[in-house]
Amino acid sequence: MRIFIEFLVLLLLLTLFVSCTSPVYARFVVEKESISVLEPESLRSKHDGSIGNFGIPNYGGTLMGSVVYPGKGSNGCSSFKGDSPFKPRSSRPIILLLDRGECYFALKVWHAQEVGAAAVLVADNIEEPLITMDSPEENIDSDGYIEKISIPSALIQRSFAGSLKKALQKEEEVVIKLDWTESMPHPDDRVEYEFWTNSNDECGVRCDEQMNFVKNFKGHAQILEKGGYTLFTPRYITWYCPEAFILSSQCKSQCINHGRYCAPDPEQDFTKGYNGKDVVFENLRQLCVHRVANETNRSWVWWDFVTDFHVRCSMKKKRYSKECAEDVMKSLDLPIEKIDKCMGDPEADAENEVLKTEQDLQVGRGSRGDVTILPTLIINNIQYRGKLERTAVLKAICAGFKETTEPAVCLSGDIETNECLERNGGCWQDPQSNISACKDTFRGRVCECPVVNGVQYHGDGYASCAAVGPGRCALNNGGCWSDSKTGKTFSACSESLLTGCQCPLGFTGDGLTCEDIDECNEGLACQCDGCTCTNTWGGYDCKCKADHLYIKEHDTCISQSTSAFAWFVSMFVLAAVVGAAIAGYIFYKYRLRSYMDSEIMAIMSQYMPIDNQTQVESLHQGTTA
């Protein structure tokens, strides 16, 4: 009887959250109108689908293929015979339609993947709101097939599946498109995501899965967080004890704050090992590690703490304790006192502010759905579905960025589209410099005139792009004509023009191509009498007859020779000028200078004695005495 009661309490703890929160319809995430029937025309329509929580959905992308419904083994619970048992009418990828029931969803999808299916649709066997196809809770995966599933899958409604089957029975080709481009909201250049997890490492496959994910994704997460590209928040699921069991030894051992926050017993045995309250307390500590680290702009330290704690303080090594956690905090320079203050008193008969927030957030809001599967990622307020694996999760996060704002980590070789590699994505490209308007984004290429070395290109990105603004001539000559010959270089790009190209003087054309003007033949130069014109590249040479000199500005010739009389006159005038200068100097030196000296002496005598005047006065005074 005691074992039964303990089991009942554990069951209540595990399921209470589901039965006490929002209505059933909010529990699961359904992709609205994500499946489009393209052929036959009579079935053209859009339908909902619920993405499987395994495999790798193509977040941000699409998949078009032909539907195949197997004649035998339509539930997919056994391996299909042959390497290629299904022969579609076209070369399109195969989307295999299977029936629900008799085995795990994941096993059906694995068998489909083995025979080359690109995706799987599972037809529900009853009319009901769609649920999330989850992988098995227990470790029944002896061959490790769940981790090997790489194709997407979705559960569809029974009525929709029925219409597909009828069309296939008529031997019509059924073509559908699975669309994930809007499955992940992408409103701006920052992605906000949450990871619902647990510090317990004794819960089997699920615990191993989430800890391996934290370890493998840590590098990407910290790059995104440090660069300000993402806002990450860890979350931890807790339950509360039913009021009738609060005073029981089971609730006391599994809960803190008088039954308000609980976790299942790690070993599912109340008599040995760690208790659920140990897990709740460590969950609370890890939440406070993130909060305190975030206050000092080191939010990414959470990834280091959780990874180190799992290695150093594992339950399996019997080191899952407060003391071990504090050693980890010290090694990461985390303030233990602040973290303890954040955690509060676990024995108090009162709400814990941190854990109360976590419980409230477990309930779905809007289209997000309740958090019922652990671990769960929520990206831009949408629950992630698919394999909890580094590349798959990064792909989903990158789908949450607005186009062209993805960080470089989103364009690494394993997830970028590389559409620009083929025909430059159909975008504009300068054949001389290979400057291109094609830019790969997570969802595919966009044709957008680039900015190169600070120079902005303007245009539609498809047929044309032109450099504009200052400095454009230094970059591929602004896209204008330029050429060099005989040591001369001419360009149709001018810094005085912010846009466009204009052939330089001496050339004609549209600026993209320029040709030399033959000024001689077209009568544009050397029209003076007796002139001889020779065309040059970008100009011309004009010569006058005999010893005449050509003046280009006036298109005229002047004589370079002079007569003897003219020479005599010139020399006479020059001599006269020199003589006048010498005479002026002599006049200044003697006459003018003497006059100036006398004037100066007269002025100075009024203010100070002069030697002669002093002597006269002294003599006069002596005679009188």
C-alpha positions in Angstrom: 0.0 0.0 0.0 2.9 2.4 0.9 4.5 1.8 -2.5 1.2 2.5 -4.2 0.8 5.8 -2.3 4.3 6.8 -3.1 3.8 6.1 -6.8 0.5 8.0 -6.7 2.2 11.0 -5.2 5.0 10.9 -7.8 2.4 10.6 -10.6 0.5 13.6 -9.2 3.7 15.6 -9.1 4.5 14.8 -12.7 1.0 15.4 -14.1 -0.4 18.2 -11.9 0.9 21.0 -14.0 -1.0 19.7 -17.1 -4.3 19.3 -15.2 -4.2 22.6 -13.4 -3.3 25.1 -16.0 -4.7 26.3 -19.3 -7.2 24.3 -21.4 -6.1 21.4 -23.5 -6.1 23.3 -26.8 -3.2 25.5 -25.6 -0.9 22.6 -24.8 0.5 21.9 -28.2 2.1 24.0 -30.9 0.4 23.8 -34.3 1.8 25.3 -37.5 -1.1 27.1 -39.1 -1.5 26.7 -42.9 2.0 25.4 -43.2 1.1 22.6 -45.6 -0.1 23.6 -49.1 -1.6 21.2 -51.7 -0.4 22.3 -55.1 -1.7 19.4 -57.2 -4.2 18.2 -58.2 -5.9 21.5 -58.7 -9.1 20.2 -57.2 -7.4 19.8 -53.8 -5.5 23.1 -53.8 -5.7 24.3 -50.2 -3.7 25.0 -47.0 -3.7 22.9 -43.9 -2.3 22.9 -40.4 0.4 20.6 -39.2 2.1 19.8 -35.9 5.9 19.4 -36.2 7.4 16.3 -34.7 9.8 16.8 -31.7 12.6 14.9 -33.4 14.4 15.1 -36.7 15.4 18.5 -38.1 12.6 20.8 -39.4 13.7 23.1 -42.1 13.2 26.3 -40.2 13.3 29.3 -42.6 12.9 27.1 -45.7 10.4 25.0 -47.7 10.2 21.5 -49.2 8.1 20.6 -52.2 7.5 16.9 -53.0 5.2 14.2 -54.2 3.1 12.3 -51.7 3.3 8.5 -51.5 1.0 6.3 -49.5 2.4 2.7 -49.1 0.1 -0.1 -50.1 1.4 -2.3 -47.4 2.6 -1.4 -43.9 1.0 2.0 -44.0 1.6 2.5 -40.3 5.4 2.4 -40.9 6.1 0.2 -37.8 8.2 -2.2 -39.8 11.1 -1.6 -42.1 10.0 -1.3 -45.8 11.4 -3.9 -48.1 14.0 -2.9 -50.7 16.2 0.1 -51.1 13.7 2.1 -53.1 10.3 0.6 -52.6 8.4 3.7 -53.6 8.4 5.0 -57.2 7.0 8.5 -57.6 5.8 9.8 -60.9 8.3 12.6 -61.0 11.8 13.4 -59.8 10.5 15.4 -56.9 11.4 14.3 -53.3 9.2 11.7 -51.7 6.9 12.9 -48.8 5.7 9.7 -47.3 2.1 9.6 -45.8 1.8 7.1 -42.9 -1.0 6.2 -40.5 -0.9 6.8 -36.8 -0.9 3.9 -34.3 0.7 0.6 -33.2 4.2 2.1 -32.6 6.1 5.2 -31.7 6.0 8.2 -34.1 9.8 8.4 -34.2 10.0 4.7 -35.3 7.7 5.4 -38.3 9.8 8.4 -39.4 13.0 6.4 -39.0 11.7 3.6 -41.3 10.7 6.3 -43.9 14.1 7.9 -43.8 15.8 4.6 -44.4 14.1 4.2 -47.8 14.8 7.8 -48.9 11.8 9.8 -47.9 12.5 13.5 -47.6 9.7 14.1 -45.1 6.8 12.3 -43.4 3.2 13.2 -42.8 1.5 11.1 -40.1 -2.3 10.9 -40.5 -4.2 11.1 -37.2 -6.6 8.2 -36.6 -9.3 10.2 -34.8 -10.7 13.7 -35.3 -9.1 15.8 -32.5 -7.0 18.9 -32.0 -3.4 18.2 -33.2 -0.8 17.2 -30.7 3.0 17.2 -30.8 4.6 14.0 -31.9 7.2 13.3 -29.2 10.0 10.8 -29.1 9.6 7.9 -26.6 9.9 8.7 -22.9 11.6 5.5 -22.0 15.0 4.3 -23.4 13.6 1.9 -26.0 16.0 3.1 -28.6 18.5 0.3 -28.4 19.8 1.1 -32.0 20.0 4.8 -31.4 17.7 5.5 -34.3 16.1 8.6 -32.7 19.4 10.5 -32.9 19.9 9.5 -36.5 16.6 11.0 -37.7 17.4 14.0 -39.8 14.2 14.5 -41.9 11.2 16.6 -40.8 7.8 15.2 -39.9 4.3 16.5 -39.0 1.0 15.2 -37.7 -2.0 16.1 -39.9 -5.7 15.8 -39.3 -7.6 12.7 -40.3 -9.9 14.5 -42.7 -7.0 16.1 -44.6 -5.2 12.8 -44.8 -8.3 11.2 -46.2 -8.6 13.6 -49.1 -4.9 12.9 -50.0 -5.5 9.1 -49.9 -8.5 9.4 -52.2 -6.6 11.4 -54.8 -3.8 8.8 -54.7 -6.2 6.0 -55.1 -7.3 7.7 -58.4 -3.7 7.6 -59.4 -3.5 11.3 -59.4 -0.1 12.9 -58.6 -0.4 14.8 -55.3 2.2 17.5 -54.8 2.5 19.4 -51.6 4.7 22.1 -50.1 5.9 22.1 -46.5 6.6 25.7 -45.5 8.6 26.6 -42.5 9.5 30.2 -43.6 7.1 31.7 -41.1 7.3 29.0 -38.5 9.8 31.1 -36.6 8.9 34.8 -36.2 11.7 37.1 -37.4 10.7 40.6 -36.6 14.0 42.3 -36.0 17.8 41.9 -35.7 17.7 40.3 -32.2 16.5 36.8 -31.2 15.1 36.1 -27.8 15.1 32.5 -26.7 14.5 30.4 -23.6 15.8 27.0 -22.7 13.6 25.0 -20.3 15.8 22.5 -18.6 16.6 20.7 -15.3 19.7 20.2 -13.2 18.9 16.6 -12.6 21.3 14.2 -14.5 19.7 10.9 -13.4 16.6 11.0 -15.6 18.0 8.8 -18.4 18.0 9.7 -22.1 16.4 13.1 -21.7 18.9 14.3 -19.1 21.8 13.1 -21.3 20.3 14.8 -24.3 19.9 18.2 -22.6 23.4 18.1 -21.0 25.1 17.1 -24.3 23.2 20.0 -25.9 24.4 22.5 -23.3 28.0 21.4 -23.7 27.9 21.4 -27.6 25.9 24.6 -28.0 27.8 26.6 -25.4 30.2 28.1 -28.0 27.5 29.3 -30.3 25.4 30.6 -27.5 28.2 32.7 -26.0 29.2 34.2 -29.4 25.6 35.2 -30.0 25.1 36.6 -26.5 28.4 38.5 -26.3 27.7 40.1 -29.7 24.3 41.3 -28.6 22.6 39.2 -31.2 20.5 37.2 -28.8 18.8 37.6 -25.4 19.0 34.2 -23.6 17.1 33.2 -20.5 17.3 29.7 -18.8 14.1 28.3 -17.4 13.3 25.5 -15.0 10.1 23.5 -14.7 8.7 22.9 -11.2 5.5 21.4 -9.8 3.7 22.0 -6.5 2.4 19.4 -4.1 -1.3 18.8 -3.8 -2.6 20.4 -0.6 -3.7 17.0 0.8 -0.1 15.8 0.7 1.8 18.8 1.9 2.5 17.3 5.3 3.5 13.9 4.0 7.1 12.8 4.1 7.0 12.4 0.3 6.2 16.1 -0.3 8.6 17.2 2.4 11.4 15.4 0.6 10.5 16.5 -2.9 9.5 20.1 -2.2 10.7 23.4 -0.7 8.8 26.4 0.6 6.1 24.1 2.2 5.1 22.2 -0.9 5.1 25.2 -3.3 8.0 24.1 -5.5 8.7 20.4 -6.2 10.5 18.0 -8.5 10.2 14.3 -8.9 12.6 12.0 -7.1 15.7 11.6 -9.3 15.9 7.8 -8.8 12.1 7.4 -8.5 12.8 5.8 -5.1 12.0 7.9 -2.0 14.2 5.7 0.2 17.6 6.3 -1.3 19.8 8.7 -3.2 18.9 12.3 -3.8 15.5 13.9 -3.2 13.4 16.0 -5.4 14.0 19.0 -3.1 17.8 18.8 -3.9 16.9 19.2 -7.6 14.6 22.2 -6.9 17.3 23.9 -4.8 19.9 23.4 -7.5 17.5 24.6 -10.2 17.0 27.7 -8.1 20.7 28.3 -7.7 21.3 28.0 -11.5 18.5 30.5 -12.1 20.2 32.9 -9.7 23.6 32.3 -11.3 22.1 33.7 -14.5 20.3 36.6 -12.8 23.4 37.8 -10.9 25.7 37.3 -13.9 23.3 39.2 -16.0 23.5 42.2 -13.6 27.2 42.5 -14.5 26.7 41.9 -18.2 28.1 38.4 -18.0 24.9 36.5 -18.7 26.8 33.9 -20.9 28.6 32.6 -17.7 25.5 30.5 -17.1 26.6 28.2 -19.9 30.0 27.8 -18.2 28.5 27.1 -14.8 26.0 24.5 -16.0 28.7 22.7 -18.0 31.2 22.7 -15.2 28.6 21.7 -12.6 27.6 18.7 -14.7 31.2 17.6 -15.0 32.3 18.3 -11.4 29.1 17.8 -9.4 27.3 15.0 -11.1 24.8 12.9 -9.2 26.4 9.8 -10.7 29.6 10.8 -8.9 27.7 11.5 -5.7 29.0 15.1 -5.8 25.7 16.9 -6.4 25.8 19.3 -3.5 25.9 23.0 -2.4 29.6 22.8 -1.6 30.5 21.5 -5.0 28.3 24.2 -6.6 30.2 26.9 -4.6 33.5 25.6 -5.8 32.3 26.0 -9.4 31.1 29.5 -8.6 34.5 30.4 -7.1 36.3 29.2 -10.2 34.1 31.4 -12.4 34.4 34.4 -10.1 30.7 34.5 -9.3 29.6 36.3 -6.1 28.3 33.5 -3.8 26.7 36.0 -1.3 24.6 37.6 -4.0 23.5 34.3 -5.4 22.5 33.1 -1.9 20.5 36.2 -1.3 18.8 35.7 -4.7 17.8 32.2 -3.7 16.1 33.2 -0.5 15.0 30.8 2.3 13.9 27.4 1.0 12.2 26.6 4.4 10.0 29.7 4.5 6.3 29.3 4.3 6.1 31.9 1.5 6.4 32.3 -2.2 9.9 32.4 -3.7 9.9 35.3 -6.2 12.3 33.5 -8.7 10.5 30.1 -8.7 7.0 31.7 -8.7 8.0 33.5 -12.0 9.0 30.1 -13.5 5.7 28.5 -12.6 3.7 31.3 -14.1 5.7 31.2 -17.4 5.1 27.4 -17.8 1.5 28.3 -18.8 1.3 29.1 -22.5 0.5 32.6 -23.7 -1.0 33.2 -27.2 0.3 30.7 -29.7 3.3 29.6 -27.7 1.6 26.7 -25.9 2.2 25.3 -22.5 5.6 23.9 -21.6 4.9 20.2 -21.3 8.0 18.6 -22.8 11.4 18.7 -21.1 13.7 20.0 -22.4 12.0 22.7 -24.5 13.4 25.7 -26.4 11.2 28.7 -27.0 12.5 31.0 -29.7 10.8 34.4 -30.3 7.9 33.1 -28.2 7.5 30.0 -30.3 8.3 26.5 -29.1 11.1 24.9 -31.1 10.3 21.4 -32.4 12.9 18.9 -33.6 16.2 17.4 -32.5 17.9 19.1 -29.6 21.2 19.3 -31.5 23.7 22.1 -32.0 23.3 22.7 -35.7 19.5 22.1 -35.7 19.0 24.6 -32.9 21.3 27.1 -34.5 19.3 26.8 -37.7 16.1 27.6 -35.8 17.6 30.6 -34.0 19.0 32.0 -37.2 15.5 31.7 -38.7 14.5 34.2 -36.0 16.6 37.1 -37.4 15.2 39.6 -39.9 16.6 39.0 -43.4 20.2 40.3 -43.9 20.7 40.9 -40.2 22.0 37.4 -39.3 25.4 37.3 -37.6 28.3 35.6 -39.3 27.8 32.4 -37.2 24.5 31.9 -39.1 26.3 31.8 -42.4 28.7 29.1 -41.6 29.2 26.3 -44.2 26.8 23.9 -42.7 23.7 26.0 -42.7 24.1 28.8 -45.2 22.1 28.6 -48.4 24.9 29.4 -50.9 22.5 30.5 -53.5 24.9 33.2 -54.7 27.3 30.5 -55.9 25.0 29.6 -58.9 24.7 32.3 -61.5 25.3 34.9 -58.8 21.7 34.2 -57.5 20.3 36.1 -60.5 21.5 39.4 -59.1 23.6 42.2 -60.5 27.4 41.7 -60.6 30.2 44.0 -61.9 32.1 41.8 -64.4 35.4 43.8 -63.8 35.6 43.7 -60.0 33.1 40.9 -59.2 31.3 43.3 -56.8 27.9 41.6 -56.4 24.4 42.6 -55.2 23.8 38.9 -54.1 23.8 38.3 -50.4 23.2 34.9 -48.8 20.8 35.0 -45.8 19.5 32.2 -43.8 16.3 32.0 -45.8 18.0 32.3 -49.2 19.6 35.0 -51.2 18.5 38.7 -51.5 19.6 41.0 -54.3 20.6 44.2 -52.6 23.1 46.8 -53.9 26.2 46.5 -51.6 28.3 48.9 -49.6 32.0 48.4 -50.5 34.8 50.1 -48.6 32.4 52.8 -47.4 31.0 53.4 -50.9 27.2 52.8 -51.3 25.8 51.3 -54.5 22.3 52.2 -55.5 20.0 50.4 -57.9 17.4 47.6 -58.0 20.0 44.9 -57.2 18.9 42.8 -60.1 19.7 44.6 -63.3 21.8 47.5 -62.1 23.8 49.0 -59.2 25.9 52.2 -59.4 28.3 53.7 -56.9 27.2 57.0 -55.5 28.7 59.7 -53.3 32.3 60.8 -52.5 35.0 58.3 -53.0 33.1 56.3 -55.6 35.8 57.0 -58.3 38.4 55.2 -56.1 36.3 52.0 -56.2 36.4 50.4 -59.6 36.4 53.9 -61.1 32.7 54.3 -60.0 31.7 51.8 -62.7 32.6 54.4 -65.4 34.8 54.2 -68.4 38.6 54.5 -68.0 41.6 53.8 -70.2 45.3 54.5 -70.5 47.4 55.0 -73.6 50.8 56.6 -74.4 51.4 57.4 -70.7 48.0 59.2 -70.4 45.0 58.1 -68.3 41.5 59.4 -68.8 38.3 58.6 -66.7 34.6 59.3 -67.1 34.2 59.3 -63.3 34.4 62.7 -61.6 34.4 63.5 -57.9 32.3 66.6 -58.7 29.5 64.3 -59.9 27.8 62.3 -57.1 26.2 60.0 -59.5 26.6 59.0 -63.2 29.5 59.0 -65.6 30.6 61.7 -68.0 33.2 61.4 -70.7 36.1 63.7 -70.2 37.0 66.6 -72.5 38.3 65.2 -75.8 36.0 62.1 -75.7 32.4 61.4 -76.5 30.1 58.6 -75.3 27.7 57.8 -72.4 30.3 57.5 -69.7 30.3 53.8 -69.7 32.1 53.8 -73.0 34.0 56.7 -74.4 35.7 57.3 -77.8 38.3 59.8 -78.8 37.1 62.9 -80.7 39.0 63.8 -83.8 39.0 67.5 -83.3 41.0 68.0 -86.6 38.5 66.3 -88.9 35.5 67.7 -87.2 36.8 71.3 -87.4 36.9 71.8 -83.7 40.5 73.1 -83.5 43.3 74.8 -85.6 41.0 76.9 -87.7 43.5 79.8 -87.8 45.1 80.8 -91.1 48.2 78.6 -91.9 47.6 76.2 -89.0 48.4 72.4 -89.3 46.3 70.0 -87.0 47.4 66.6 -85.8 44.9 64.5 -83.7 46.1 62.8 -80.5 44.4 60.5 -78.0 42.3 62.7 -75.8 43.4 65.9 -77.6 45.3 67.4 -80.6 48.5 69.2 -81.6 48.3 72.4 -83.6 51.3 74.0 -85.4 51.7 77.4 -87.1 53.7 78.1 -90.3 57.2 79.3 -90.2 58.2 80.6 -86.9 54.8 81.6 -85.6 53.6 80.6 -82.1 50.1 78.9 -81.6 47.9 80.3 -78.8 45.4 77.6 -78.0 43.0 79.7 -76.0 42.4 82.0 -79.0 43.1 79.6 -81.8 45.5 82.0 -83.4 49.2 82.3 -84.4 51.6 85.1 -83.5 55.0 85.9 -84.9 58.1 85.0 -82.9 60.6 87.2 -85.0 61.4 91.1 -84.5 63.2 93.7 -86.7 66.4 95.7 -85.9 64.5 98.8 -85.3 62.2 97.1 -82.9 65.2 95.7 -81.1 66.7 99.2 -80.9 63.5 100.7 -79.6 63.2 98.0 -77.0 66.8 98.5 -75.8 66.3 102.3 -75.7 63.2 102.0 -73.6 64.9 99.5 -71.3 67.9 101.9 -70.9 65.6 104.8 -70.2 63.9 102.9 -67.4 67.2 101.9 -65.9 68.5 105.5 -66.1 65.4 106.9 -64.4 65.8 104.4 -61.6 69.4 105.4 -61.0 68.6 109.1 -61.1 65.9 108.6 -58.6 68.2 106.8 -56.3 70.8 109.6 -56.4 68.2 112.3 -55.8 67.0 110.3 -52.7 70.5 109.7 -51.5 71.8 113.3 -51.5 69.2 115.9 -52.0 66.2 114.4 -50.3 68.2 112.8 -47.6 69.9 116.2 -46.7 66.6 117.9 -46.6 65.1 115.3 -44.3 68.0 115.4 -41.9 67.7 119.2 -41.4 64.0 118.9 -40.8 64.6 116.2 -38.2 67.3 118.3 -36.4 64.9 121.2 -36.2 62.2 119.1 -34.6 64.5 117.5 -32.1 66.0 120.8 -31.0 62.7 121.7 -29.5 62.8 118.9 -27.1 66.4 118.3 -26.1 69.7 120.4 -26.0 72.0 120.3 -28.9 75.8 120.5 -28.3 76.3 123.9 -30.1 73.4 125.5 -28.3 74.7 124.4 -24.9 78.1 125.9 -25.5 76.7 129.3 -26.6 74.6 129.5 -23.4 77.6 128.6 -21.2 79.7 131.3 -22.7 77.0 133.9 -22.3 76.6 133.1 -18.6 80.3 133.4 -18.0 80.7 136.9 -19.5 77.8 138.2 -17.4 79.4 137.2 -14.1 
